[in-house]
Amino acid sequence: MGRGRQKAKHTKIARELKSYSPTVNYSALERELGHPETDENQYVDKWADEYEDEYEDETA
């Protein structure tokens, strides 16, 4: 016993997920994925100088 209830619950959840359509804020998505700024520093790694390289001092 119990398998029928478990299967029914899974079926119910599957139906809910199948018909689920979340609301999307398209204007926020457009801002996030929009054109990059024309700033020249957009490709500069802001974390590059914060930490030293681990293997920088070793000789080959």
PDBQT receptor file of N, H, CA, C and O in Angstrom, charges set to zero:
ATOM      1  N   MET A   1       0.829  -1.182   0.000  1.00  0.00    +0.000 N 
ATOM      2  CA  MET A   1       0.000   0.000   0.000  1.00  0.00    +0.000 C 
ATOM      3  C   MET A   1       0.872   1.243   0.000  1.00  0.00    +0.000 C 
ATOM      4  O   MET A   1       2.033   1.197   0.406  1.00  0.00    +0.000 OA
ATOM      5  N   GLY A   2       0.312   2.347  -0.453  1.00  0.00    +0.000 N 
ATOM      6  H   GLY A   2      -0.631   2.385  -0.782  1.00  0.00    +0.000 HD
ATOM      7  CA  GLY A   2       1.045   3.587  -0.470  1.00  0.00    +0.000 C 
ATOM      8  C   GLY A   2       1.602   3.931  -1.841  1.00  0.00    +0.000 C 
ATOM      9  O   GLY A   2       1.808   5.105  -2.147  1.00  0.00    +0.000 OA
ATOM     10  N   ARG A   3       1.846   2.924  -2.668  1.00  0.00    +0.000 N 
ATOM     11  H   ARG A   3       1.679   1.970  -2.419  1.00  0.00    +0.000 HD
ATOM     12  CA  ARG A   3       2.393   3.181  -4.001  1.00  0.00    +0.000 C 
ATOM     13  C   ARG A   3       1.400   3.956  -4.849  1.00  0.00    +0.000 C 
ATOM     14  O   ARG A   3       1.802   4.788  -5.662  1.00  0.00    +0.000 OA
ATOM     15  N   GLY A   4       0.111   3.697  -4.675  1.00  0.00    +0.000 N 
ATOM     16  H   GLY A   4      -0.215   3.021  -4.015  1.00  0.00    +0.000 HD
ATOM     17  CA  GLY A   4      -0.907   4.416  -5.447  1.00  0.00    +0.000 C 
ATOM     18  C   GLY A   4      -0.909   5.898  -5.119  1.00  0.00    +0.000 C 
ATOM     19  O   GLY A   4      -0.994   6.739  -6.014  1.00  0.00    +0.000 OA
ATOM     20  N   ARG A   5      -0.816   6.215  -3.839  1.00  0.00    +0.000 N 
ATOM     21  H   ARG A   5      -0.747   5.531  -3.112  1.00  0.00    +0.000 HD
ATOM     22  CA  ARG A   5      -0.768   7.627  -3.437  1.00  0.00    +0.000 C 
ATOM     23  C   ARG A   5       0.495   8.307  -3.939  1.00  0.00    +0.000 C 
ATOM     24  O   ARG A   5       0.455   9.443  -4.412  1.00  0.00    +0.000 OA
ATOM     25  N   GLN A   6       1.604   7.610  -3.834  1.00  0.00    +0.000 N 
ATOM     26  H   GLN A   6       1.636   6.688  -3.450  1.00  0.00    +0.000 HD
ATOM     27  CA  GLN A   6       2.876   8.169  -4.277  1.00  0.00    +0.000 C 
ATOM     28  C   GLN A   6       2.852   8.439  -5.780  1.00  0.00    +0.000 C 
ATOM     29  O   GLN A   6       3.310   9.486  -6.237  1.00  0.00    +0.000 OA
ATOM     30  N   LYS A   7       2.322   7.498  -6.533  1.00  0.00    +0.000 N 
ATOM     31  H   LYS A   7       1.950   6.647  -6.161  1.00  0.00    +0.000 HD
ATOM     32  CA  LYS A   7       2.244   7.668  -7.982  1.00  0.00    +0.000 C 
ATOM     33  C   LYS A   7       1.294   8.806  -8.335  1.00  0.00    +0.000 C 
ATOM     34  O   LYS A   7       1.574   9.586  -9.245  1.00  0.00    +0.000 OA
ATOM     35  N   ALA A   8       0.184   8.906  -7.629  1.00  0.00    +0.000 N 
ATOM     36  H   ALA A   8      -0.044   8.273  -6.890  1.00  0.00    +0.000 HD
ATOM     37  CA  ALA A   8      -0.771   9.981  -7.886  1.00  0.00    +0.000 C 
ATOM     38  C   ALA A   8      -0.143  11.344  -7.607  1.00  0.00    +0.000 C 
ATOM     39  O   ALA A   8      -0.362  12.304  -8.345  1.00  0.00    +0.000 OA
ATOM     40  N   LYS A   9       0.641  11.414  -6.531  1.00  0.00    +0.000 N 
ATOM     41  H   LYS A   9       0.819  10.634  -5.931  1.00  0.00    +0.000 HD
ATOM     42  CA  LYS A   9       1.296  12.672  -6.197  1.00  0.00    +0.000 C 
ATOM     43  C   LYS A   9       2.313  13.049  -7.273  1.00  0.00    +0.000 C 
ATOM     44  O   LYS A   9       2.379  14.207  -7.684  1.00  0.00    +0.000 OA
ATOM     45  N   HIS A  10       3.109  12.072  -7.732  1.00  0.00    +0.000 N 
ATOM     46  H   HIS A  10       3.054  11.131  -7.398  1.00  0.00    +0.000 HD
ATOM     47  CA  HIS A  10       4.078  12.341  -8.788  1.00  0.00    +0.000 C 
ATOM     48  C   HIS A  10       3.390  12.758 -10.080  1.00  0.00    +0.000 C 
ATOM     49  O   HIS A  10       3.876  13.639 -10.789  1.00  0.00    +0.000 OA
ATOM     50  N   THR A  11       2.268  12.132 -10.385  1.00  0.00    +0.000 N 
ATOM     51  H   THR A  11       1.873  11.416  -9.809  1.00  0.00    +0.000 HD
ATOM     52  CA  THR A  11       1.513  12.488 -11.587  1.00  0.00    +0.000 C 
ATOM     53  C   THR A  11       0.995  13.913 -11.480  1.00  0.00    +0.000 C 
ATOM     54  O   THR A  11       1.053  14.674 -12.446  1.00  0.00    +0.000 OA
ATOM     55  N   LYS A  12       0.487  14.274 -10.306  1.00  0.00    +0.000 N 
ATOM     56  H   LYS A  12       0.440  13.656  -9.521  1.00  0.00    +0.000 HD
ATOM     57  CA  LYS A  12      -0.027  15.628 -10.086  1.00  0.00    +0.000 C 
ATOM     58  C   LYS A  12       1.087  16.658 -10.254  1.00  0.00    +0.000 C 
ATOM     59  O   LYS A  12       0.898  17.682 -10.911  1.00  0.00    +0.000 OA
ATOM     60  N   ILE A  13       2.240  16.386  -9.663  1.00  0.00    +0.000 N 
ATOM     61  H   ILE A  13       2.394  15.555  -9.129  1.00  0.00    +0.000 HD
ATOM     62  CA  ILE A  13       3.366  17.314  -9.761  1.00  0.00    +0.000 C 
ATOM     63  C   ILE A  13       3.844  17.420 -11.202  1.00  0.00    +0.000 C 
ATOM     64  O   ILE A  13       4.178  18.511 -11.663  1.00  0.00    +0.000 OA
ATOM     65  N   ALA A  14       3.881  16.310 -11.912  1.00  0.00    +0.000 N 
ATOM     66  H   ALA A  14       3.609  15.423 -11.537  1.00  0.00    +0.000 HD
ATOM     67  CA  ALA A  14       4.311  16.322 -13.310  1.00  0.00    +0.000 C 
ATOM     68  C   ALA A  14       3.369  17.156 -14.162  1.00  0.00    +0.000 C 
ATOM     69  O   ALA A  14       3.817  17.905 -15.031  1.00  0.00    +0.000 OA
ATOM     70  N   ARG A  15       2.077  17.035 -13.923  1.00  0.00    +0.000 N 
ATOM     71  H   ARG A  15       1.713  16.426 -13.217  1.00  0.00    +0.000 HD
ATOM     72  CA  ARG A  15       1.102  17.850 -14.669  1.00  0.00    +0.000 C 
ATOM     73  C   ARG A  15       1.282  19.332 -14.370  1.00  0.00    +0.000 C 
ATOM     74  O   ARG A  15       1.211  20.167 -15.271  1.00  0.00    +0.000 OA
ATOM     75  N   GLU A  16       1.516  19.655 -13.094  1.00  0.00    +0.000 N 
ATOM     76  H   GLU A  16       1.573  18.976 -12.362  1.00  0.00    +0.000 HD
ATOM     77  CA  GLU A  16       1.710  21.059 -12.723  1.00  0.00    +0.000 C 
ATOM     78  C   GLU A  16       2.960  21.629 -13.388  1.00  0.00    +0.000 C 
ATOM     79  O   GLU A  16       2.943  22.761 -13.873  1.00  0.00    +0.000 OA
ATOM     80  N   LEU A  17       4.035  20.859 -13.413  1.00  0.00    +0.000 N 
ATOM     81  H   LEU A  17       4.049  19.940 -13.019  1.00  0.00    +0.000 HD
ATOM     82  CA  LEU A  17       5.270  21.334 -14.038  1.00  0.00    +0.000 C 
ATOM     83  C   LEU A  17       5.127  21.466 -15.546  1.00  0.00    +0.000 C 
ATOM     84  O   LEU A  17       5.710  22.361 -16.157  1.00  0.00    +0.000 OA
ATOM     85  N   LYS A  18       4.354  20.578 -16.138  1.00  0.00    +0.000 N 
ATOM     86  H   LYS A  18       3.880  19.850 -15.641  1.00  0.00    +0.000 HD
ATOM     87  CA  LYS A  18       4.158  20.619 -17.581  1.00  0.00    +0.000 C 
ATOM     88  C   LYS A  18       3.427  21.882 -18.008  1.00  0.00    +0.000 C 
ATOM     89  O   LYS A  18       3.738  22.463 -19.048  1.00  0.00    +0.000 OA
ATOM     90  N   SER A  19       2.463  22.302 -17.215  1.00  0.00    +0.000 N 
ATOM     91  H   SER A  19       2.210  21.830 -16.370  1.00  0.00    +0.000 HD
ATOM     92  CA  SER A  19       1.679  23.475 -17.584  1.00  0.00    +0.000 C 
ATOM     93  C   SER A  19       2.194  24.756 -16.935  1.00  0.00    +0.000 C 
ATOM     94  O   SER A  19       1.568  25.807 -17.074  1.00  0.00    +0.000 OA
ATOM     95  N   TYR A  20       3.323  24.689 -16.226  1.00  0.00    +0.000 N 
ATOM     96  H   TYR A  20       3.831  23.835 -16.113  1.00  0.00    +0.000 HD
ATOM     97  CA  TYR A  20       3.876  25.843 -15.518  1.00  0.00    +0.000 C 
ATOM     98  C   TYR A  20       4.494  26.818 -16.501  1.00  0.00    +0.000 C 
ATOM     99  O   TYR A  20       5.315  26.435 -17.334  1.00  0.00    +0.000 OA
ATOM    100  N   SER A  21       4.103  28.064 -16.404  1.00  0.00    +0.000 N 
ATOM    101  H   SER A  21       3.436  28.375 -15.727  1.00  0.00    +0.000 HD
ATOM    102  CA  SER A  21       4.714  29.106 -17.219  1.00  0.00    +0.000 C 
ATOM    103  C   SER A  21       4.960  30.328 -16.328  1.00  0.00    +0.000 C 
ATOM    104  O   SER A  21       4.036  31.088 -16.040  1.00  0.00    +0.000 OA
ATOM    105  N   PRO A  22       6.195  30.508 -15.902  1.00  0.00    +0.000 N 
ATOM    106  CA  PRO A  22       6.506  31.607 -14.999  1.00  0.00    +0.000 C 
ATOM    107  C   PRO A  22       6.397  32.955 -15.701  1.00  0.00    +0.000 C 
ATOM    108  O   PRO A  22       6.545  33.050 -16.919  1.00  0.00    +0.000 OA
ATOM    109  N   THR A  23       6.141  33.978 -14.925  1.00  0.00    +0.000 N 
ATOM    110  H   THR A  23       6.021  33.901 -13.935  1.00  0.00    +0.000 HD
ATOM    111  CA  THR A  23       6.121  35.329 -15.495  1.00  0.00    +0.000 C 
ATOM    112  C   THR A  23       7.562  35.807 -15.630  1.00  0.00    +0.000 C 
ATOM    113  O   THR A  23       8.385  35.601 -14.738  1.00  0.00    +0.000 OA
ATOM    114  N   VAL A  24       7.848  36.437 -16.739  1.00  0.00    +0.000 N 
ATOM    115  H   VAL A  24       7.179  36.604 -17.463  1.00  0.00    +0.000 HD
ATOM    116  CA  VAL A  24       9.201  36.887 -17.027  1.00  0.00    +0.000 C 
ATOM    117  C   VAL A  24       9.198  38.396 -17.153  1.00  0.00    +0.000 C 
ATOM    118  O   VAL A  24       8.364  38.968 -17.854  1.00  0.00    +0.000 OA
ATOM    119  N   ASN A  25      10.127  39.033 -16.478  1.00  0.00    +0.000 N 
ATOM    120  H   ASN A  25      10.804  38.568 -15.909  1.00  0.00    +0.000 HD
ATOM    121  CA  ASN A  25      10.295  40.464 -16.590  1.00  0.00    +0.000 C 
ATOM    122  C   ASN A  25      11.250  40.718 -17.761  1.00  0.00    +0.000 C 
ATOM    123  O   ASN A  25      12.469  40.710 -17.595  1.00  0.00    +0.000 OA
ATOM    124  N   TYR A  26      10.677  40.941 -18.938  1.00  0.00    +0.000 N 
ATOM    125  H   TYR A  26       9.686  40.948 -19.072  1.00  0.00    +0.000 HD
ATOM    126  CA  TYR A  26      11.480  41.067 -20.138  1.00  0.00    +0.000 C 
ATOM    127  C   TYR A  26      12.317  42.338 -20.156  1.00  0.00    +0.000 C 
ATOM    128  O   TYR A  26      13.405  42.345 -20.733  1.00  0.00    +0.000 OA
ATOM    129  N   SER A  27      11.842  43.398 -19.546  1.00  0.00    +0.000 N 
ATOM    130  H   SER A  27      10.959  43.392 -19.078  1.00  0.00    +0.000 HD
ATOM    131  CA  SER A  27      12.638  44.630 -19.539  1.00  0.00    +0.000 C 
ATOM    132  C   SER A  27      13.900  44.454 -18.689  1.00  0.00    +0.000 C 
ATOM    133  O   SER A  27      14.967  44.935 -19.069  1.00  0.00    +0.000 OA
ATOM    134  N   ALA A  28      13.793  43.772 -17.546  1.00  0.00    +0.000 N 
ATOM    135  H   ALA A  28      12.926  43.380 -17.237  1.00  0.00    +0.000 HD
ATOM    136  CA  ALA A  28      14.970  43.508 -16.718  1.00  0.00    +0.000 C 
ATOM    137  C   ALA A  28      15.933  42.569 -17.444  1.00  0.00    +0.000 C 
ATOM    138  O   ALA A  28      17.149  42.748 -17.377  1.00  0.00    +0.000 OA
ATOM    139  N   LEU A  29      15.392  41.576 -18.130  1.00  0.00    +0.000 N 
ATOM    140  H   LEU A  29      14.404  41.430 -18.184  1.00  0.00    +0.000 HD
ATOM    141  CA  LEU A  29      16.219  40.652 -18.889  1.00  0.00    +0.000 C 
ATOM    142  C   LEU A  29      16.949  41.376 -20.013  1.00  0.00    +0.000 C 
ATOM    143  O   LEU A  29      18.120  41.102 -20.275  1.00  0.00    +0.000 OA
ATOM    144  N   GLU A  30      16.262  42.293 -20.674  1.00  0.00    +0.000 N 
ATOM    145  H   GLU A  30      15.310  42.515 -20.462  1.00  0.00    +0.000 HD
ATOM    146  CA  GLU A  30      16.881  43.059 -21.752  1.00  0.00    +0.000 C 
ATOM    147  C   GLU A  30      18.007  43.935 -21.223  1.00  0.00    +0.000 C 
ATOM    148  O   GLU A  30      19.052  44.063 -21.859  1.00  0.00    +0.000 OA
ATOM    149  N   ARG A  31      17.790  44.543 -20.045  1.00  0.00    +0.000 N 
ATOM    150  H   ARG A  31      16.940  44.439 -19.527  1.00  0.00    +0.000 HD
ATOM    151  CA  ARG A  31      18.851  45.366 -19.441  1.00  0.00    +0.000 C 
ATOM    152  C   ARG A  31      20.060  44.508 -19.097  1.00  0.00    +0.000 C 
ATOM    153  O   ARG A  31      21.201  44.922 -19.303  1.00  0.00    +0.000 OA
ATOM    154  N   GLU A  32      19.810  43.324 -18.579  1.00  0.00    +0.000 N 
ATOM    155  H   GLU A  32      18.883  42.988 -18.412  1.00  0.00    +0.000 HD
ATOM    156  CA  GLU A  32      20.903  42.453 -18.168  1.00  0.00    +0.000 C 
ATOM    157  C   GLU A  32      21.684  41.918 -19.362  1.00  0.00    +0.000 C 
ATOM    158  O   GLU A  32      22.910  41.821 -19.313  1.00  0.00    +0.000 OA
ATOM    159  N   LEU A  33      20.979  41.574 -20.427  1.00  0.00    +0.000 N 
ATOM    160  H   LEU A  33      19.983  41.653 -20.467  1.00  0.00    +0.000 HD
ATOM    161  CA  LEU A  33      21.625  40.974 -21.589  1.00  0.00    +0.000 C 
ATOM    162  C   LEU A  33      21.900  41.982 -22.691  1.00  0.00    +0.000 C 
ATOM    163  O   LEU A  33      22.399  41.620 -23.756  1.00  0.00    +0.000 OA
ATOM    164  N   GLY A  34      21.580  43.236 -22.444  1.00  0.00    +0.000 N 
ATOM    165  H   GLY A  34      21.174  43.530 -21.578  1.00  0.00    +0.000 HD
ATOM    166  CA  GLY A  34      21.697  44.273 -23.463  1.00  0.00    +0.000 C 
ATOM    167  C   GLY A  34      23.122  44.535 -23.899  1.00  0.00    +0.000 C 
ATOM    168  O   GLY A  34      24.055  43.823 -23.525  1.00  0.00    +0.000 OA
ATOM    169  N   HIS A  35      23.261  45.555 -24.686  1.00  0.00    +0.000 N 
ATOM    170  H   HIS A  35      22.504  46.133 -24.990  1.00  0.00    +0.000 HD
ATOM    171  CA  HIS A  35      24.561  45.926 -25.233  1.00  0.00    +0.000 C 
ATOM    172  C   HIS A  35      25.512  46.325 -24.113  1.00  0.00    +0.000 C 
ATOM    173  O   HIS A  35      25.113  47.010 -23.171  1.00  0.00    +0.000 OA
ATOM    174  N   PRO A  36      26.762  45.900 -24.212  1.00  0.00    +0.000 N 
ATOM    175  CA  PRO A  36      27.731  46.264 -23.173  1.00  0.00    +0.000 C 
ATOM    176  C   PRO A  36      28.043  47.753 -23.224  1.00  0.00    +0.000 C 
ATOM    177  O   PRO A  36      27.854  48.413 -24.245  1.00  0.00    +0.000 OA
ATOM    178  N   GLU A  37      28.517  48.253 -22.119  1.00  0.00    +0.000 N 
ATOM    179  H   GLU A  37      28.672  47.717 -21.289  1.00  0.00    +0.000 HD
ATOM    180  CA  GLU A  37      28.891  49.656 -22.064  1.00  0.00    +0.000 C 
ATOM    181  C   GLU A  37      30.095  49.881 -22.968  1.00  0.00    +0.000 C 
ATOM    182  O   GLU A  37      30.837  48.946 -23.270  1.00  0.00    +0.000 OA
ATOM    183  N   THR A  38      30.284  51.115 -23.396  1.00  0.00    +0.000 N 
ATOM    184  H   THR A  38      29.681  51.874 -23.152  1.00  0.00    +0.000 HD
ATOM    185  CA  THR A  38      31.396  51.426 -24.287  1.00  0.00    +0.000 C 
ATOM    186  C   THR A  38      32.672  51.700 -23.512  1.00  0.00    +0.000 C 
ATOM    187  O   THR A  38      33.646  52.193 -24.081  1.00  0.00    +0.000 OA
ATOM    188  N   ASP A  39      32.683  51.397 -22.255  1.00  0.00    +0.000 N 
ATOM    189  H   ASP A  39      31.892  50.997 -21.792  1.00  0.00    +0.000 HD
ATOM    190  CA  ASP A  39      33.844  51.596 -21.405  1.00  0.00    +0.000 C 
ATOM    191  C   ASP A  39      34.990  50.699 -21.863  1.00  0.00    +0.000 C 
ATOM    192  O   ASP A  39      34.785  49.514 -22.123  1.00  0.00    +0.000 OA
ATOM    193  N   GLU A  40      36.196  51.260 -21.963  1.00  0.00    +0.000 N 
ATOM    194  H   GLU A  40      36.363  52.223 -21.752  1.00  0.00    +0.000 HD
ATOM    195  CA  GLU A  40      37.343  50.472 -22.412  1.00  0.00    +0.000 C 
ATOM    196  C   GLU A  40      37.791  49.464 -21.361  1.00  0.00    +0.000 C 
ATOM    197  O   GLU A  40      38.487  48.504 -21.691  1.00  0.00    +0.000 OA
ATOM    198  N   ASN A  41      37.410  49.661 -20.116  1.00  0.00    +0.000 N 
ATOM    199  H   ASN A  41      36.845  50.441 -19.848  1.00  0.00    +0.000 HD
ATOM    200  CA  ASN A  41      37.839  48.786 -19.035  1.00  0.00    +0.000 C 
ATOM    201  C   ASN A  41      36.953  47.561 -18.872  1.00  0.00    +0.000 C 
ATOM    202  O   ASN A  41      37.094  46.835 -17.888  1.00  0.00    +0.000 OA
ATOM    203  N   GLN A  42      36.058  47.313 -19.792  1.00  0.00    +0.000 N 
ATOM    204  H   GLN A  42      35.943  47.903 -20.592  1.00  0.00    +0.000 HD
ATOM    205  CA  GLN A  42      35.146  46.185 -19.635  1.00  0.00    +0.000 C 
ATOM    206  C   GLN A  42      35.867  44.842 -19.738  1.00  0.00    +0.000 C 
ATOM    207  O   GLN A  42      35.361  43.834 -19.243  1.00  0.00    +0.000 OA
ATOM    208  N   TYR A  43      37.040  44.813 -20.374  1.00  0.00    +0.000 N 
ATOM    209  H   TYR A  43      37.450  45.631 -20.776  1.00  0.00    +0.000 HD
ATOM    210  CA  TYR A  43      37.766  43.563 -20.523  1.00  0.00    +0.000 C 
ATOM    211  C   TYR A  43      38.918  43.429 -19.529  1.00  0.00    +0.000 C 
ATOM    212  O   TYR A  43      39.661  42.449 -19.577  1.00  0.00    +0.000 OA
ATOM    213  N   VAL A  44      39.073  44.389 -18.639  1.00  0.00    +0.000 N 
ATOM    214  H   VAL A  44      38.470  45.186 -18.600  1.00  0.00    +0.000 HD
ATOM    215  CA  VAL A  44      40.136  44.346 -17.650  1.00  0.00    +0.000 C 
ATOM    216  C   VAL A  44      39.693  43.455 -16.501  1.00  0.00    +0.000 C 
ATOM    217  O   VAL A  44      38.577  43.588 -15.999  1.00  0.00    +0.000 OA
ATOM    218  N   ASP A  45      40.560  42.558 -16.090  1.00  0.00    +0.000 N 
ATOM    219  H   ASP A  45      41.467  42.450 -16.498  1.00  0.00    +0.000 HD
ATOM    220  CA  ASP A  45      40.263  41.655 -14.985  1.00  0.00    +0.000 C 
ATOM    221  C   ASP A  45      40.421  42.423 -13.682  1.00  0.00    +0.000 C 
ATOM    222  O   ASP A  45      41.536  42.782 -13.304  1.00  0.00    +0.000 OA
ATOM    223  N   LYS A  46      39.322  42.676 -12.997  1.00  0.00    +0.000 N 
ATOM    224  H   LYS A  46      38.416  42.384 -13.303  1.00  0.00    +0.000 HD
ATOM    225  CA  LYS A  46      39.376  43.488 -11.787  1.00  0.00    +0.000 C 
ATOM    226  C   LYS A  46      40.010  42.743 -10.621  1.00  0.00    +0.000 C 
ATOM    227  O   LYS A  46      40.368  43.367  -9.621  1.00  0.00    +0.000 OA
ATOM    228  N   TRP A  47      40.158  41.419 -10.723  1.00  0.00    +0.000 N 
ATOM    229  H   TRP A  47      39.867  40.913 -11.535  1.00  0.00    +0.000 HD
ATOM    230  CA  TRP A  47      40.744  40.627  -9.646  1.00  0.00    +0.000 C 
ATOM    231  C   TRP A  47      42.203  40.266  -9.938  1.00  0.00    +0.000 C 
ATOM    232  O   TRP A  47      42.815  39.553  -9.143  1.00  0.00    +0.000 OA
ATOM    233  N   ALA A  48      42.768  40.724 -11.025  1.00  0.00    +0.000 N 
ATOM    234  H   ALA A  48      42.271  41.303 -11.671  1.00  0.00    +0.000 HD
ATOM    235  CA  ALA A  48      44.084  40.285 -11.455  1.00  0.00    +0.000 C 
ATOM    236  C   ALA A  48      45.182  40.615 -10.454  1.00  0.00    +0.000 C 
ATOM    237  O   ALA A  48      46.061  39.785 -10.223  1.00  0.00    +0.000 OA
ATOM    238  N   ASP A  49      45.158  41.783  -9.864  1.00  0.00    +0.000 N 
ATOM    239  H   ASP A  49      44.444  42.457 -10.052  1.00  0.00    +0.000 HD
ATOM    240  CA  ASP A  49      46.257  42.198  -8.988  1.00  0.00    +0.000 C 
ATOM    241  C   ASP A  49      45.967  41.971  -7.513  1.00  0.00    +0.000 C 
ATOM    242  O   ASP A  49      46.806  42.292  -6.671  1.00  0.00    +0.000 OA
ATOM    243  N   GLU A  50      44.836  41.442  -7.185  1.00  0.00    +0.000 N 
ATOM    244  H   GLU A  50      44.154  41.181  -7.869  1.00  0.00    +0.000 HD
ATOM    245  CA  GLU A  50      44.477  41.288  -5.785  1.00  0.00    +0.000 C 
ATOM    246  C   GLU A  50      45.252  40.169  -5.106  1.00  0.00    +0.000 C 
ATOM    247  O   GLU A  50      45.578  40.278  -3.924  1.00  0.00    +0.000 OA
ATOM    248  N   TYR A  51      45.552  39.102  -5.827  1.00  0.00    +0.000 N 
ATOM    249  H   TYR A  51      45.288  39.014  -6.787  1.00  0.00    +0.000 HD
ATOM    250  CA  TYR A  51      46.258  37.967  -5.245  1.00  0.00    +0.000 C 
ATOM    251  C   TYR A  51      47.504  37.670  -6.061  1.00  0.00    +0.000 C 
ATOM    252  O   TYR A  51      47.513  37.800  -7.285  1.00  0.00    +0.000 OA
ATOM    253  N   GLU A  52      48.559  37.268  -5.358  1.00  0.00    +0.000 N 
ATOM    254  H   GLU A  52      48.553  37.162  -4.364  1.00  0.00    +0.000 HD
ATOM    255  CA  GLU A  52      49.783  36.891  -6.061  1.00  0.00    +0.000 C 
ATOM    256  C   GLU A  52      49.625  35.494  -6.658  1.00  0.00    +0.000 C 
ATOM    257  O   GLU A  52      48.866  34.675  -6.141  1.00  0.00    +0.000 OA
ATOM    258  N   ASP A  53      50.332  35.231  -7.726  1.00  0.00    +0.000 N 
ATOM    259  H   ASP A  53      50.949  35.897  -8.146  1.00  0.00    +0.000 HD
ATOM    260  CA  ASP A  53      50.324  33.899  -8.319  1.00  0.00    +0.000 C 
ATOM    261  C   ASP A  53      51.084  32.956  -7.410  1.00  0.00    +0.000 C 
ATOM    262  O   ASP A  53      52.118  33.330  -6.855  1.00  0.00    +0.000 OA
ATOM    263  N   GLU A  54      50.591  31.745  -7.248  1.00  0.00    +0.000 N 
ATOM    264  H   GLU A  54      49.752  31.441  -7.699  1.00  0.00    +0.000 HD
ATOM    265  CA  GLU A  54      51.223  30.773  -6.352  1.00  0.00    +0.000 C 
ATOM    266  C   GLU A  54      52.583  30.329  -6.856  1.00  0.00    +0.000 C 
ATOM    267  O   GLU A  54      53.500  30.128  -6.059  1.00  0.00    +0.000 OA
ATOM    268  N   TYR A  55      52.730  30.174  -8.143  1.00  0.00    +0.000 N 
ATOM    269  H   TYR A  55      51.985  30.337  -8.791  1.00  0.00    +0.000 HD
ATOM    270  CA  TYR A  55      53.935  29.581  -8.718  1.00  0.00    +0.000 C 
ATOM    271  C   TYR A  55      54.819  30.614  -9.388  1.00  0.00    +0.000 C 
ATOM    272  O   TYR A  55      55.657  30.257 -10.217  1.00  0.00    +0.000 OA
ATOM    273  N   GLU A  56      54.658  31.858  -9.059  1.00  0.00    +0.000 N 
ATOM    274  H   GLU A  56      53.978  32.148  -8.386  1.00  0.00    +0.000 HD
ATOM    275  CA  GLU A  56      55.400  32.919  -9.714  1.00  0.00    +0.000 C 
ATOM    276  C   GLU A  56      56.880  32.881  -9.348  1.00  0.00    +0.000 C 
ATOM    277  O   GLU A  56      57.720  33.174 -10.199  1.00  0.00    +0.000 OA
ATOM    278  N   ASP A  57      57.227  32.530  -8.106  1.00  0.00    +0.000 N 
ATOM    279  H   ASP A  57      56.545  32.292  -7.415  1.00  0.00    +0.000 HD
ATOM    280  CA  ASP A  57      58.610  32.583  -7.650  1.00  0.00    +0.000 C 
ATOM    281  C   ASP A  57      59.398  31.313  -7.944  1.00  0.00    +0.000 C 
ATOM    282  O   ASP A  57      60.621  31.318  -7.805  1.00  0.00    +0.000 OA
ATOM    283  N   GLU A  58      58.756  30.247  -8.339  1.00  0.00    +0.000 N 
ATOM    284  H   GLU A  58      57.762  30.244  -8.453  1.00  0.00    +0.000 HD
ATOM    285  CA  GLU A  58      59.456  28.992  -8.595  1.00  0.00    +0.000 C 
ATOM    286  C   GLU A  58      60.225  29.064  -9.898  1.00  0.00    +0.000 C 
ATOM    287  O   GLU A  58      59.787  29.689 -10.864  1.00  0.00    +0.000 OA
ATOM    288  N   THR A  59      61.375  28.416  -9.909  1.00  0.00    +0.000 N 
ATOM    289  H   THR A  59      61.731  27.908  -9.124  1.00  0.00    +0.000 HD
ATOM    290  CA  THR A  59      62.163  28.365 -11.141  1.00  0.00    +0.000 C 
ATOM    291  C   THR A  59      61.970  27.017 -11.815  1.00  0.00    +0.000 C 
ATOM    292  O   THR A  59      61.784  26.000 -11.147  1.00  0.00    +0.000 OA
ATOM    293  N   ALA A  60      62.016  27.014 -13.113  1.00  0.00    +0.000 N 
ATOM    294  H   ALA A  60      62.167  27.840 -13.655  1.00  0.00    +0.000 HD
ATOM    295  CA  ALA A  60      61.739  25.787 -13.852  1.00  0.00    +0.000 C 
ATOM    296  C   ALA A  60      62.900  24.881 -13.967  1.00  0.00    +0.000 C 
ATOM    297  O   ALA A  60      62.791  23.812 -14.568  1.00  0.00    +0.000 OA
TER     298      ALA A  60
